Amino acid sequence: MWHLLPAPRHAEAGTGAYRLDVGAGIGGDPDAVAGLRTALSVLDLRPDGHAAVRATLDPVLGPEGFTVAVSPEGIEVRAGDRAGAFYAGQALRQMAPPDAYRAVAVGGGWDIPCGRVEDRPSYAWRGAMLDVARHYLPKREILRMIDIMAAHRLNRLHLHLADDQGWRVESRAFPRLHEVGSHRPRTVSSHYGEELAYDEVPHGGYYTLADLAEIAAYAHDRAIAIVPEIDVPGHASALLAAYPEYGAPGSPARVLDRWGISTALLSPLPPTVTFLTAIFEEILDATGISGRPPAHVHIGGDECVLDAWAESAEITAYQRSLGLATPAELHAWFLRRLADLLAERGSRAVVWDEAFVSGALRPDTIVMPWRGPKVGRRAAAAGHDVVMTPVFPLYFDYAEAASADEPRAIGEAITVADVAAFRPAPESWTDEEAARVLGAQFQLWSERIPDGRTLDYRAWPRGCALAEVTWHGPSPDFAAWLPAHLRRLDAFGVEYRPLDGPRPWQRGGAGRRAHRPGVIDVATVTARLDRMTEAADSTRPSIL
């Protein structure tokens, strides 16, 4: 068999093979043909109404569903929509030899074994979060990440565009955001718990609005939706370095050069809402497709130290004028106000779980429960859709082994097997709660991901496991089939972590990239997060 990943719902092998050459003809419905041609762009398939490769639409198959039938006479693809046709092309690519993942068609084409595949996903949200705020990644790395995600039928790329350590998108309305907030003079280089030391190397970068539009269009063609995030009202140091007038009194106003939680906090007063509205409108325009705004925009809401609001007479008076009793209620009001503004413009808000526990959100706001399934279940029971994002096992900034051989990570250990065993909707949840789970995504927080090579190492093959899980659940064959899939990633040029440990040049070594096992372990973090979400003051930030 072909060892497809994600494993299909139904697959049967035939006899013989079909030779699919570069420049072969393809015919059928325009949307289906376009999806298939994009997935198989290396073959440069040519539109031809009488071709042996046929691609047609069949809405009965449902969103993203498809069938592929390969015979000695040709290839027939049926798809529920353009995305389904694109995924059919990805299945055909996996049915071919691993060299199908090279940038050119070695030998002029592929011999594809005959057979039939029928498939459709169980979850609508199958994603990855990429933090480009702590460490900026050039546009080429984002486009490459999109290509690798598309090969695994992952369909959401959540871009964390702003944090204390950097603002990563151009603003024409407020240009100091990218002129001032996009760079820092140095970055902390000491390990957790040590006296602070710095590398004294400038770091920075940002995406122009044209870059963001290009990224969104490139992703859309590959059946991936961009979910932009501007994290508010906390994690605002870089923003306030550019525009301190929108901060709560006493908030730091410089781009941070270290990790951890800052007390920098936006003011919740009306001028701040007007300011943020203009910024979100720029991002909506840039990431929209064919004049439509992005379906989802993340507004953060996490790890907010609200003391500055409580200590401000002006903010306290404003809070009382709204009939709100506490800063936590004001936090919820502020996020709901932004969600209302996004809804008026056709986008749905997404928040981290602190925003849910702090008060009443819009009913259609999606919650990402990073602190674990307990708070996720509470959000689902309250009627919110959830995208599962728990630290364990979906924070891929954690190492895959408690070993000094690993490159530097925040803690350990989250393994491929841990991810492969994950269930987005736990079996203990009711049917109504489970129906609220849209899917899941892995998180690539970048304090310890400074470049594209490290990104590859952290993301894959753990990302392969999440692709399997979110397509239609854990597969008993995943571990057995993964080595065959890794040969495809070799041809693709992905510098993943081998299953038996890092290659010599991927190790942490003895310098600044050295990992210190045991600093933070998942069991301790999980227990701490459980206590946090059960406590009355569960909006308080954690050490993470």
C-alpha positions as CSV (number, residue, x, y, z in Angstrom):
1,M,0.0,0.0,0.0
2,W,0.9,3.7,-0.3
3,H,1.2,4.5,3.4
4,L,-0.8,7.8,3.0
5,L,-0.6,10.4,5.7
6,P,-3.2,11.3,7.0
7,A,-4.5,7.7,6.6
8,P,-7.6,7.6,4.4
9,R,-11.0,6.4,5.4
10,H,-11.0,3.9,2.6
11,A,-8.2,2.8,0.3
12,E,-7.9,-0.2,-2.0
13,A,-4.9,-1.2,-4.2
14,G,-5.4,-2.2,-7.9
15,T,-3.0,-3.8,-10.4
16,G,-0.7,-1.9,-12.7
17,A,0.2,1.8,-12.7
18,Y,-0.5,4.9,-14.6
19,R,2.3,7.1,-16.0
20,L,1.6,10.8,-15.2
21,D,4.1,12.8,-17.2
22,V,5.1,16.5,-17.0
23,G,2.7,18.5,-19.2
24,A,0.0,15.9,-19.2
25,G,-3.5,17.1,-20.0
26,I,-6.3,17.6,-17.4
27,G,-9.9,18.3,-17.9
28,G,-13.1,18.8,-15.9
29,D,-14.7,21.5,-13.7
30,P,-12.6,24.6,-13.5
31,D,-12.4,24.8,-9.7
32,A,-11.5,21.1,-9.4
33,V,-8.9,21.4,-12.2
34,A,-7.4,24.5,-10.5
35,G,-7.1,22.7,-7.1
36,L,-5.5,19.6,-8.7
37,R,-3.1,21.6,-10.8
38,T,-1.9,23.6,-7.8
39,A,-1.3,20.5,-5.7
40,L,0.6,19.0,-8.6
41,S,2.3,22.1,-9.9
42,V,5.6,20.4,-10.5
43,L,4.0,18.4,-13.3
44,D,2.6,21.5,-15.1
45,L,-0.6,19.8,-16.1
46,R,-2.2,21.4,-19.1
47,P,-6.0,22.0,-19.5
48,D,-7.3,19.6,-22.1
49,G,-11.0,18.7,-22.4
50,H,-10.2,15.2,-23.6
51,A,-7.4,14.4,-21.2
52,A,-7.0,11.1,-19.3
53,V,-6.8,13.1,-16.0
54,R,-10.3,14.2,-15.1
55,A,-11.3,16.4,-12.1
56,T,-15.0,17.1,-11.3
57,L,-16.9,18.5,-8.4
58,D,-19.4,16.5,-6.5
59,P,-20.9,18.5,-3.5
60,V,-22.2,15.2,-2.0
61,L,-18.7,14.5,-0.9
62,G,-18.8,17.4,1.4
63,P,-16.3,20.2,2.2
64,E,-12.7,19.0,1.6
65,G,-13.9,15.5,0.7
66,F,-12.5,13.6,-2.4
67,T,-12.1,10.4,-4.2
68,V,-9.2,9.4,-6.4
69,A,-9.3,6.4,-8.8
70,V,-6.2,5.4,-10.7
71,S,-6.4,2.9,-13.5
72,P,-4.0,2.0,-16.4
73,E,-6.2,4.3,-18.6
74,G,-6.0,7.4,-16.5
75,I,-6.9,9.2,-13.3
76,E,-10.3,10.3,-12.1
77,V,-10.8,12.8,-9.2
78,R,-14.1,13.8,-7.7
79,A,-14.1,16.5,-5.0
80,G,-16.6,18.2,-2.8
81,D,-14.9,21.6,-3.5
82,R,-11.7,23.1,-4.7
83,A,-10.0,22.2,-1.4
84,G,-11.0,18.6,-1.9
85,A,-9.5,18.6,-5.3
86,F,-6.3,20.0,-3.9
87,Y,-6.2,17.3,-1.3
88,A,-6.8,14.7,-4.0
89,G,-3.7,16.0,-5.6
90,Q,-1.8,15.6,-2.3
91,A,-3.0,12.0,-2.1
92,L,-1.8,11.3,-5.7
93,R,1.6,12.8,-4.8
94,Q,1.8,10.4,-1.8
95,M,0.8,7.4,-4.0
96,A,3.8,8.2,-6.3
97,P,7.4,7.5,-5.2
98,P,9.0,9.9,-2.6
99,D,10.8,11.8,-5.4
100,A,7.4,13.3,-6.1
101,Y,8.3,15.7,-3.3
102,R,11.2,17.2,-5.1
103,A,11.1,20.6,-6.8
104,V,11.3,19.0,-10.3
105,A,9.7,15.8,-11.6
106,V,12.8,13.5,-11.7
107,G,12.6,11.4,-14.8
108,G,9.9,13.6,-16.4
109,G,6.9,12.2,-14.5
110,W,5.6,9.7,-11.9
111,D,4.4,6.1,-12.1
112,I,1.3,6.0,-9.8
113,P,0.1,2.6,-8.7
114,C,-3.5,1.8,-9.5
115,G,-6.1,1.9,-6.8
116,R,-8.8,4.0,-5.2
117,V,-8.9,6.3,-2.2
118,E,-12.0,7.9,-0.6
119,D,-11.5,10.5,2.1
120,R,-12.9,13.4,4.0
121,P,-11.9,15.1,7.3
122,S,-13.5,14.9,10.6
123,Y,-12.4,18.3,11.9
124,A,-12.7,21.6,10.1
125,W,-9.8,23.2,11.9
126,R,-6.4,21.5,11.5
127,G,-3.7,24.0,12.1
128,A,-0.4,25.4,13.3
129,M,0.3,28.6,15.2
130,L,3.6,30.3,14.3
131,D,4.9,33.0,16.6
132,V,6.8,35.5,14.4
133,A,6.8,38.1,17.2
134,R,9.5,36.7,19.5
135,H,11.7,35.8,16.5
136,Y,10.9,37.2,13.1
137,L,11.0,34.7,10.2
138,P,11.4,36.0,6.7
139,K,8.5,35.7,4.3
140,R,10.2,32.8,2.5
141,E,9.9,30.7,5.6
142,I,6.2,31.4,6.0
143,L,5.6,30.4,2.4
144,R,7.6,27.3,2.9
145,M,5.7,26.4,6.1
146,I,2.5,26.8,4.0
147,D,3.8,24.3,1.5
148,I,4.7,21.7,4.2
149,M,1.4,22.2,6.0
150,A,-0.5,21.7,2.7
151,A,1.3,18.4,2.1
152,H,-0.3,17.2,5.4
153,R,-3.8,18.7,4.7
154,L,-3.4,21.2,7.5
155,N,-5.7,24.1,6.8
156,R,-5.2,26.9,9.3
157,L,-2.0,29.0,9.8
158,H,-2.4,31.2,12.8
159,L,0.2,34.0,12.7
160,H,1.1,35.6,16.1
161,L,2.0,39.0,14.7
162,A,2.6,41.1,17.8
163,D,3.9,40.6,21.3
164,D,6.2,42.3,23.8
165,Q,9.3,41.5,21.8
166,G,8.2,42.7,18.4
167,W,5.5,44.1,16.1
168,R,5.6,42.3,12.7
169,V,3.2,44.0,10.3
170,E,3.3,47.3,8.5
171,S,0.8,50.0,9.4
172,R,0.2,52.9,7.0
173,A,-2.2,54.5,9.5
174,F,0.3,54.3,12.4
175,P,3.7,53.8,10.8
176,R,5.7,54.0,14.1
177,L,4.3,50.5,14.8
178,H,6.7,48.9,12.3
179,E,9.3,51.7,12.3
180,V,9.8,51.5,16.1
181,G,8.1,48.3,17.3
182,S,9.6,45.8,14.8
183,H,13.1,45.6,16.2
184,R,15.1,45.3,19.4
185,P,18.9,46.0,20.0
186,R,19.5,42.6,21.6
187,T,18.0,39.4,22.9
188,V,18.3,37.5,26.1
189,S,20.8,34.6,25.9
190,S,20.9,33.3,29.4
191,H,19.0,30.1,30.5
192,Y,15.9,30.1,32.6
193,G,16.8,30.8,36.2
194,E,20.2,32.3,35.5
195,E,21.3,35.9,35.8
196,L,20.2,37.8,32.7
197,A,22.8,37.9,29.9
198,Y,22.3,39.2,26.3
199,D,23.7,38.5,22.9
200,E,24.0,42.2,21.9
201,V,22.9,41.3,18.4
202,P,20.1,43.5,16.8
203,H,17.0,41.6,15.8
204,G,13.9,42.6,13.8
205,G,11.8,42.6,10.7
206,Y,8.2,43.0,9.6
207,Y,5.9,42.1,6.8
208,T,4.5,44.8,4.6
209,L,0.8,44.8,4.0
210,A,1.6,43.6,0.5
211,D,3.6,40.7,2.0
212,L,0.6,39.8,4.2
213,A,-1.7,39.8,1.2
214,E,0.7,37.6,-0.8
215,I,0.9,35.2,2.1
216,A,-2.8,35.0,2.4
217,A,-3.3,34.5,-1.3
218,Y,-0.6,31.8,-1.5
219,A,-2.1,30.0,1.5
220,H,-5.6,30.2,0.0
221,D,-4.5,28.6,-3.2
222,R,-3.2,25.7,-1.0
223,A,-6.5,25.3,0.9
224,I,-5.1,27.1,4.0
225,A,-6.7,30.1,5.7
226,I,-4.5,32.6,7.5
227,V,-5.6,33.6,11.1
228,P,-3.9,36.8,12.0
229,E,-3.4,37.6,15.6
230,I,-2.8,40.9,17.3
231,D,-2.6,40.0,21.0
232,V,-4.4,42.6,23.3
233,P,-4.7,44.1,25.8
234,G,-1.5,42.5,27.3
235,H,1.7,41.5,25.5
236,A,1.7,45.1,24.3
237,S,5.3,46.3,25.0
238,A,6.3,46.6,21.3
239,L,3.1,48.5,20.4
240,L,3.5,50.9,23.3
241,A,7.1,51.5,22.4
242,A,5.7,53.1,19.3
243,Y,2.5,54.7,20.7
244,P,2.8,54.9,24.5
245,E,-0.2,57.2,24.7
246,Y,-2.5,54.1,24.3
247,G,-1.0,52.4,27.4
248,A,-2.4,52.1,30.9
249,P,-0.6,54.4,33.3
250,G,2.9,53.0,34.2
251,S,3.0,50.5,31.4
252,P,6.6,49.9,30.1
253,A,7.1,51.5,26.6
254,R,10.0,49.7,25.0
255,V,10.4,46.6,22.9
256,L,11.4,43.8,25.3
257,D,14.7,42.1,24.9
258,R,13.9,39.2,27.3
259,W,11.2,36.6,27.6
260,G,8.5,36.3,30.2
261,I,5.4,38.3,31.1
262,S,5.3,42.0,31.0
263,T,3.1,44.4,32.9
264,A,2.6,46.4,29.7
265,L,-1.1,46.8,29.2
266,L,-3.2,48.8,26.7
267,S,-5.7,51.2,28.1
268,P,-9.3,50.1,27.6
269,L,-10.6,53.7,27.0
270,P,-12.4,54.6,23.7
271,P,-9.3,56.2,22.0
272,T,-7.5,52.8,22.2
273,V,-10.5,51.0,20.7
274,T,-10.5,53.5,17.8
275,F,-6.8,53.0,17.4
276,L,-7.1,49.2,17.3
277,T,-10.0,49.4,14.9
278,A,-7.9,51.1,12.3
279,I,-5.1,48.5,12.8
280,F,-7.5,45.6,12.4
281,E,-9.0,47.2,9.3
282,E,-5.6,47.3,7.7
283,I,-5.0,43.6,8.5
284,L,-8.5,42.6,7.4
285,D,-7.9,44.3,4.1
286,A,-4.5,42.7,3.6
287,T,-5.5,39.1,4.6
288,G,-8.9,39.1,2.9
289,I,-9.5,37.0,-0.2
290,S,-11.5,38.4,-3.2
291,G,-12.7,41.3,-1.1
292,R,-13.8,39.1,1.8
293,P,-12.2,39.6,5.2
294,P,-10.5,36.6,6.9
295,A,-13.1,34.4,8.5
296,H,-11.2,34.4,11.8
297,V,-9.0,37.0,13.6
298,H,-7.3,36.2,16.9
299,I,-7.3,39.0,19.5
300,G,-5.4,37.3,22.3
301,G,-6.6,38.2,25.7
302,D,-4.1,36.1,27.6
303,E,-1.6,36.7,30.4
304,C,-2.9,40.2,31.4
305,V,-1.6,41.8,34.6
306,L,-4.6,44.1,35.2
307,D,-3.1,46.0,38.2
308,A,-2.5,49.1,36.1
309,W,-6.2,49.3,35.3
310,A,-7.2,49.0,39.0
311,E,-4.7,51.7,40.0
312,S,-5.9,54.2,37.4
313,A,-8.6,56.6,38.5
314,E,-9.6,57.4,34.9
315,I,-9.9,53.7,33.9
316,T,-11.7,52.8,37.2
317,A,-14.2,55.6,36.5
318,Y,-14.7,54.4,33.0
319,Q,-15.2,50.8,34.3
320,R,-17.9,52.1,36.7
321,S,-19.6,54.1,33.9
322,L,-20.1,50.8,32.1
323,G,-21.6,49.2,35.1
324,L,-18.7,46.8,35.6
325,A,-17.5,45.8,39.1
326,T,-14.0,44.6,38.5
327,P,-11.0,45.0,36.1
328,A,-11.6,41.4,35.1
329,E,-15.1,42.3,33.9
330,L,-13.6,45.3,32.0
331,H,-11.1,42.9,30.4
332,A,-14.1,40.8,29.1
333,W,-15.9,44.0,28.0
334,F,-12.9,45.2,26.1
335,L,-12.4,42.0,24.2
336,R,-16.1,41.7,23.4
337,R,-16.1,45.3,22.0
338,L,-13.3,44.3,19.7
339,A,-15.1,41.1,18.7
340,D,-18.2,43.1,17.9
341,L,-16.2,45.4,15.7
342,L,-14.7,42.4,13.9
343,A,-18.2,40.9,13.5
344,E,-19.5,44.1,11.9
345,R,-16.7,43.7,9.3
346,G,-17.4,40.0,8.7
347,S,-14.8,38.3,10.8
348,R,-15.2,36.0,13.9
349,A,-13.0,36.6,16.9
350,V,-10.7,34.0,18.5
351,V,-9.3,34.3,22.0
352,W,-7.0,32.4,24.4
353,D,-8.8,30.8,27.3
354,E,-8.2,33.6,29.9
355,A,-10.6,35.7,27.9
356,F,-13.3,33.1,28.4
357,V,-12.9,32.7,32.2
358,S,-12.7,36.5,32.7
359,G,-16.3,37.2,31.7
360,A,-19.0,37.1,29.0
361,L,-17.7,36.9,25.4
362,R,-19.7,37.1,22.3
363,P,-21.4,33.7,21.9
364,D,-19.7,33.2,18.5
365,T,-16.2,33.8,19.8
366,I,-13.9,30.8,19.5
367,V,-11.9,29.8,22.5
368,M,-8.4,28.3,22.4
369,P,-7.9,26.5,25.7
370,W,-4.1,26.4,26.0
371,R,-4.3,25.6,29.7
372,G,-5.9,22.2,29.0
373,P,-9.1,20.3,28.5
374,K,-10.7,21.3,31.8
375,V,-11.1,24.9,30.8
376,G,-11.8,23.8,27.2
377,R,-14.7,21.7,28.5
378,R,-16.1,24.7,30.4
379,A,-16.0,26.8,27.3
380,A,-17.7,24.2,25.2
381,A,-20.4,23.6,27.9
382,A,-21.0,27.4,27.9
383,G,-21.7,27.2,24.2
384,H,-18.4,28.4,22.7
385,D,-16.7,26.6,19.8
386,V,-13.2,25.6,20.8
387,V,-10.0,24.8,19.0
388,M,-7.9,22.6,21.2
389,T,-4.4,24.0,21.9
390,P,-3.2,22.5,25.2
391,V,0.4,22.8,26.4
392,F,0.5,19.0,26.6
393,P,0.9,17.7,23.9
394,L,0.6,20.6,21.4
395,Y,3.3,23.1,22.5
396,F,6.1,22.2,20.2
397,D,8.6,24.6,21.8
398,Y,9.0,21.8,24.3
399,A,11.8,19.3,23.5
400,E,11.1,15.8,22.4
401,A,13.3,14.2,25.0
402,A,14.8,15.1,28.4
403,S,18.3,14.9,26.9
404,A,21.3,17.3,26.7
405,D,21.6,16.2,23.0
406,E,18.5,18.2,22.3
407,P,18.8,21.8,21.2
408,R,17.5,24.4,23.7
409,A,13.8,24.2,24.5
410,I,11.5,25.7,27.2
411,G,11.1,22.2,28.8
412,E,10.4,18.6,28.0
413,A,9.2,16.2,26.9
414,I,6.5,16.1,24.2
415,T,7.0,13.2,21.8
416,V,5.6,12.1,18.5
417,A,3.8,9.4,20.3
418,D,2.2,11.9,22.7
419,V,0.8,13.9,19.8
420,A,-0.3,10.8,17.9
421,A,-2.4,9.7,21.0
422,F,-4.1,13.0,21.4
423,R,-7.9,13.3,21.0
424,P,-9.2,16.8,20.3
425,A,-12.6,15.8,21.8
426,P,-11.9,13.7,25.0
427,E,-14.0,10.6,25.4
428,S,-15.3,11.8,28.7
429,W,-17.0,14.9,27.1
430,T,-20.7,14.8,26.3
431,D,-21.8,14.6,22.7
432,E,-22.9,18.2,22.9
433,E,-19.5,19.3,24.3
434,A,-17.6,17.3,21.7
435,A,-19.6,18.8,18.9
436,R,-18.2,22.2,19.9
437,V,-14.6,21.1,19.1
438,L,-13.7,22.5,15.7
439,G,-10.3,20.8,15.8
440,A,-6.8,21.5,17.1
441,Q,-3.6,23.2,16.2
442,F,0.0,22.9,17.4
443,Q,1.9,25.9,18.8
444,L,5.4,27.0,17.8
445,W,6.2,29.7,20.3
446,S,9.5,31.1,19.1
447,E,11.5,32.2,22.1
448,R,13.7,29.2,21.3
449,I,13.0,29.0,17.6
450,P,15.3,31.6,16.0
451,D,15.4,30.4,12.4
452,G,13.9,28.2,9.8
453,R,16.1,25.2,10.4
454,T,15.0,25.1,14.1
455,L,11.4,25.6,13.0
456,D,11.6,22.4,10.9
457,Y,13.1,20.5,13.8
458,R,10.4,21.5,16.2
459,A,7.5,21.2,13.8
460,W,8.1,17.8,12.2
461,P,7.3,14.9,12.5
462,R,5.2,16.0,15.5
463,G,3.2,18.0,13.1
464,C,2.7,14.9,11.0
465,A,1.1,13.3,14.0
466,L,-1.3,16.2,14.6
467,A,-2.3,16.1,10.9
468,E,-3.2,12.4,11.4
469,V,-5.2,13.1,14.5
470,T,-7.2,16.1,13.2
471,W,-8.0,14.5,9.9
472,H,-10.1,11.7,11.4
473,G,-8.5,10.6,14.7
474,P,-5.6,8.6,15.8
475,S,-4.6,5.8,13.5
476,P,-3.2,2.4,14.8
477,D,-0.9,2.4,11.7
478,F,0.6,5.8,12.2
479,A,3.9,4.7,13.9
480,A,4.4,1.9,11.4
481,W,3.8,4.2,8.4
482,L,5.7,7.3,9.6
483,P,9.2,6.1,8.4
484,A,7.9,5.8,4.9
485,H,6.5,9.3,5.1
486,L,9.8,10.7,6.4
487,R,11.4,9.7,3.1
488,R,9.0,12.1,1.4
489,L,10.1,14.9,3.8
490,D,13.7,14.0,3.0
491,A,12.9,14.6,-0.7
492,F,11.0,17.8,0.2
493,G,14.1,19.2,2.1
494,V,12.5,19.3,5.5
495,E,15.1,19.2,8.3
496,Y,12.9,17.3,10.8
497,R,14.0,15.6,14.0
498,P,14.8,12.0,13.3
499,L,12.8,9.5,15.3
500,D,15.9,8.2,17.1
501,G,17.2,11.7,18.1
502,P,18.9,14.7,16.6
503,R,21.5,14.5,13.9
504,P,25.0,15.6,15.0
505,W,24.5,19.1,13.6
506,Q,21.1,19.4,15.2
507,R,22.3,18.8,18.8
508,G,22.4,21.5,21.4
509,G,26.1,21.3,22.0
510,A,27.8,23.1,24.9
511,G,27.2,26.7,23.9
512,R,24.2,29.0,24.0
513,R,22.1,26.5,22.2
514,A,22.6,23.9,24.9
515,H,19.5,22.4,26.5
516,R,19.3,21.9,30.2
517,P,17.0,18.9,30.9
518,G,14.7,19.1,33.9
519,V,14.2,22.9,34.0
520,I,10.5,22.7,33.2
521,D,8.8,19.4,32.7
522,V,5.3,18.8,31.3
523,A,3.9,17.0,34.4
524,T,4.7,20.0,36.6
525,V,3.3,22.5,34.2
526,T,0.1,20.5,33.6
527,A,-0.5,20.3,37.4
528,R,0.1,24.0,37.7
529,L,-2.3,24.8,34.9
530,D,-5.0,22.6,36.4
531,R,-4.7,24.5,39.7
532,M,-4.9,27.9,37.8
533,T,-8.0,27.0,35.9
534,E,-9.8,25.7,39.0
535,A,-8.9,28.9,41.1
536,A,-11.2,31.8,41.3
537,D,-8.6,34.2,39.9
538,S,-7.9,32.1,36.8
539,T,-7.2,35.1,34.6
540,R,-3.8,35.6,36.3
541,P,-0.8,34.9,34.1
542,S,1.3,31.9,34.5
543,I,5.1,31.5,34.2
544,L,4.7,30.4,30.6
